[in-house]
Amino acid sequence: MAELVTIARPYAEAVFRIALENKALADWSERLSLLSAIATDEQMRSCIGNPELSATQKSALFKSLLGKAPEGGEANLIDVLASNERLAALPEIAGLFEELRAAQEGVKEATIHSAFPIDDAQRKALIEDLEARFKTRLTAEVVVDQSLIGGVKIVVGDQVLDTSVLGKIESLRLALKN
């Protein structure tokens, strides 16, 4: 998997630079999302891997599935990826692009592990508190993990804030062990 990410990184960075120069980050985000969805389709994956299809045929097929004429550098990206046999890397390119976009916009991704489901009001209040604590805008994904017993465990980048009952029990266990 790391190999595909390594292959995808230069393409993602190039698309990001173009999108940034043209002030079209949101547009490119949508385009890459669509291209990624096409590339992950089971039938399309078999076409991408078919050695009997030329790069031109794969590119034309991809463009035909867009539902509209490719805009801007989108057609060029498809052509380059097809000629270099990199169409399968589109999901990774899209993911890396989103990471670059989030970094540019000052947004970090948080994962909130909770012992119980969190409603929208609780989620909003928690995100506001976390944004003040981490001094950045956050997008959050909530994961219910009943093994926490109670409380929450929050992961933002490489930082972990564990206020769960399980985390406190683990801390107590380590303190008693030493």
C-alpha positions, -999 to 999 in steps of 0.1 A, spaced: 0 0 0 28 24 8 41 19 -28 8 32 -42 9 63 -19 45 69 -31 33 68 -67 3 90 -60 21 118 -40 37 137 -70 4 137 -89 -15 149 -58 11 176 -52 10 187 -88 -28 189 -89 -28 207 -56 -4 234 -69 -26 239 -100 -57 241 -79 -41 265 -55 -28 288 -83 -63 288 -99 -81 292 -65 -101 261 -73 -94 238 -43 -131 230 -38 -136 223 -76 -106 200 -77 -118 183 -46 -151 174 -62 -134 163 -95 -109 141 -77 -137 126 -56 -156 117 -88 -125 103 -105 -117 83 -74 -152 68 -74 -149 58 -110 -115 43 -104 -128 21 -75 -157 7 -95 -152 -31 -99 -158 -31 -137 -135 0 -142 -107 -16 -121 -108 -46 -145 -106 -23 -175 -77 -3 -159 -58 -36 -154 -66 -50 -189 -34 -51 -209 -54 -54 -242 -67 -18 -238 -44 10 -248 -39 41 -227 -59 61 -252 -89 37 -248 -87 37 -210 -85 75 -210 -115 78 -234 -135 54 -213 -127 73 -181 -137 106 -197 -169 91 -210 -179 81 -175 -176 116 -161 -211 125 -175 -198 158 -187 -168 171 -206 -136 172 -185 -128 207 -172 -94 225 -172 -66 202 -164 -89 172 -156 -86 158 -191 -48 162 -190 -46 145 -156 -66 115 -170 -44 113 -201 -12 114 -180 -24 89 -155 -36 65 -183 -4 68 -203 17 61 -172 -7 33 -161 -15 51 -129 -53 54 -131 -56 29 -102 -38 55 -80 -67 80 -82 -82 71 -48 -48 78 -32 -43 109 -52 -77 122 -40 -68 113 -4 -35 130 -5 -50 161 -22 -75 163 7 -47 162 32 -29 190 14 -61 210 12 -68 206 49 -33 217 58 -36 247 35 -69 257 50 -57 251 86 -81 223 93 -70 191 111 -90 159 113 -100 146 147 -113 112 156 -135 111 187 -139 77 203 -168 76 226 -183 49 247 -218 60 237 -234 77 207 -230 115 206 -259 137 194 -253 167 172 -254 193 200 -229 174 221 -207 169 190 -208 206 182 -199 216 217 -171 191 220 -156 203 186 -158 239 198 -139 230 230 -113 209 210 -108 237 185 -100 261 214 -77 236 230 -58 226 198 -60 262 184 -71 250 149 -102 242 130 -112 206 132 -133 181 112 -144 153 134 -154 117 130 -172 100 159 -165 63 165 -185 45 192 -162 22 212 -180 6 241 -148 -8 255 -140 27 268 -167 21 294 -173 59 296 -159 92 285 -141 100 253 -107 95 237 -97 121 211 -70 117 184 -59 148 165 -29 141 143 -3 125 166 -19 140 198 -42 119 220 -64 132 247 -78 102 267 -105 110 293 -121 76 290 -127 54 320 -106 27 303 -78 52 299 -79 62 336 -79 25 346 -49 19 324 -31 49 339 -39 36 374 -27 1 365 6 15 352 11 37 384 5 8 407 28 -14 387 57 10 391 
